[in-house]
Amino acid sequence: MSADSKTALRAEMKALREELAARDPDAGETLAGKFPLKLLERYGPIVAVYLPIGSEIDPRPLMEKLEQAGAKLALPCVLDDGSMIYRHYRRGDPLEARPFGLLEPNSEVPEVHPTLVITPLLAFDRAGTRLGYGKGHYDRALTALRAEGRVFVCGLAFQGQEVDQVPVEPHDVPLDWVMTERGSIPLFMMRTFAESQGDTP
């Protein structure tokens, strides 16, 4: 797929996501009620989350659920050199306005290294490929985290954001799991089973 085609797909999926968000403004609450806390038990306790921008499905009900279950939350912070790290966050902490519409903990807040990362997205497929915004922040951050050890990556999305195939590039870091307002899609388990059968998707 050409760069122009991928840009067109992003525009198409952003418009679709805006429509999905308008149709179901309570999707984030519904999603939180279905989120399996076994992911926190297995891959926590430090969980990277995000604050919603635009039509991104709202993770704040899930953040409350995770915090009540003992999670230590973290938010992404984009540094001046374009790299992204995570800093500790408790709901209600003061935040600074930063580029890309982000609200971030300030530079005095300690950096943390999450082992469960929850990400927004524009589209996803059953191979675990995530369509982001084209800046590469998450891919670079996840690559750095995985160089230090196991990191489980869960995308949050409306069910309608699933597509047959997202174009994949060598630097793309796959999702292990997707959570939608209709339930879980355990992509990691699907890949692990396929690999055990000698059939890598």
Long-range contacts (C-beta under 8 A, 24 or more apart in sequence): 1-167, 5-167, 6-134, 6-167, 7-134, 9-123, 9-131, 9-167, 10-122, 10-131, 10-133, 10-134, 13-122, 13-123, 13-131, 13-161, 13-163, 14-54, 14-55, 14-122, 16-160, 16-161, 17-55, 17-56, 17-122, 17-158, 17-160, 17-161, 18-54, 18-55, 20-55, 20-158, 20-160, 20-161, 21-55, 21-56, 21-57, 21-158, 22-55, 24-158, 24-181, 27-57, 27-58, 27-158, 27-181, 28-52, 28-57, 28-58, 28-59, 28-60, 28-61, 28-62, 28-181, 29-58, 29-61, 30-181, 31-57, 31-61, 31-62, 31-156, 31-179, 31-180, 31-181, 32-61, 32-62, 32-64, 32-65, 33-61, 34-179, 34-181, 34-182, 34-183, 34-184, 35-62, 35-65, 35-66, 35-179, 35-184, 36-184, 37-65, 37-66, 37-69, 39-116, 39-152, 39-154, 39-177, 40-66, 40-69, 40-70, 40-71, 40-116, 42-152, 43-115, 43-116, 43-150, 43-152, 44-70, 44-71, 44-72, 44-115, 44-116, 45-70, 45-71, 45-72, 46-71, 46-72, 46-74, 46-112, 46-113, 46-114, 46-115, 46-116, 47-71, 47-72, 47-73, 47-74, 47-114, 47-116, 47-117, 47-118, 48-73, 48-74, 48-75, 48-76, 48-86, 48-114, 48-116, 48-117, 48-118, 49-73, 49-74, 49-75, 49-89, 49-118, 50-75, 50-76, 50-118, 50-119, 50-120, 51-75, 51-95, 51-102, 51-103, 52-120, 53-100, 53-101, 53-102, 53-120, 54-101, 56-120, 56-156, 57-120, 57-156, 57-157, 57-158, 57-180, 57-181, 59-118, 59-120, 59-156, 60-91, 62-118, 62-156, 63-91, 64-91, 67-91, 72-112, 74-112, 74-114, 75-103, 75-104, 75-105, 76-102, 76-104, 76-137, 76-138, 76-141, 77-102, 77-104, 77-105, 78-102, 78-104, 78-137, 82-135, 82-137, 83-137, 83-140, 83-141, 83-144, 84-137, 84-138, 84-140, 84-141, 85-111, 85-141, 86-111, 86-112, 86-113, 86-114, 86-141, 87-111, 87-112, 88-112, 100-135, 113-145, 113-148, 114-145, 114-151, 115-149, 115-150, 115-151, 115-152, 116-151, 116-152, 116-154, 117-142, 117-145, 117-151, 117-152, 117-153, 117-154, 118-154, 118-155, 118-156, 119-153, 119-154, 119-155, 119-156, 119-175, 120-155, 120-156, 120-157, 121-155, 121-156, 121-157, 121-161, 122-161, 123-157, 123-161, 123-162, 123-163, 123-166, 124-155, 124-157, 124-161, 124-162, 124-163, 124-166, 124-175, 124-178, 125-162, 125-163, 125-164, 125-165, 125-166, 126-162, 126-185, 126-187, 126-190, 126-201, 127-165, 127-166, 127-168, 127-174, 127-187, 127-191, 127-201, 128-174, 128-175, 128-176, 128-187, 128-188, 128-191, 129-165, 129-166, 129-167, 129-168, 129-172, 129-174, 129-175, 130-155, 130-166, 130-172, 130-173, 130-174, 130-175, 131-163, 131-166, 131-167, 136-171, 138-173, 139-171, 139-172, 139-173, 140-171, 142-173, 143-171, 143-173, 146-173, 152-176, 152-177, 152-188, 153-177, 154-178, 154-179, 155-179, 156-180
